[in-house]
Amino acid sequence: MRRMALIGTIMTLALALGIVVPVVGALPTGIAADHSDHGHHQVPPIAKGTTLTIGGSGTAYKIGNKTRTESATISLTATVDKSSPGRGMLNFTGGTLTLGSVEGGGSTYTVVSGHGISTYHSDRMILHLVVKDSSGKTFHLILFGVHAKASSTTAFTVDFRMPQSKLAHLWFLKIQGATVTPK
């Protein structure tokens, strides 16, 4: 009997707390919570559907023999597939990577497909692309960018660093100050 009384008292107390605590913690009616002063970005820096062109030049270093270098030029086009206040997802629709001068027997690689991410809080851009050479052989192009202060309205720059940036198994890439232009 005593056990039943104790269980009944505990259940009554739990029910009372379940009703009182949410009512006490609620804001008075008619006063909205204001979170605008916390510095959160409500709108993504790059809007969904924006087309980005990425262009720049730098140096390619032969993997296995960094003393051998070539000039490197990128020209890429991407669209923003998804965008949130924290990141943007990119889909690459075209572009080229040129190593050396075309007149001097350089190589041009054409973008077949690719995707990437631009993180707005850490200002990084990581791109994974599949490219093909003039004979049709495919390669993986990976670009790791830092200092990418993204914007939908103005051009911004990104530094692609080596050894993370590379034409896989062939060349490390270092492209400082590549320009990203939104359209």
Secondary structure, 3 states (H helix, E strand, C coil): CHHHHHHHHHHHHHHHHHHHHHHHHCCCCCCCCCCHHHCCCCCCCCCCCCEEEEEEEEEEEECCEEEEEEEEEEEEEEEEEEECCCEEEEEEEEEEEEECCCCCCCEEEEEEEEEEEEECCCCEEEEEEEEECCCCCEEEEEEEEECCCCCCCCCEEEEECCCCCEECCCEEEEEEEEEEEEC
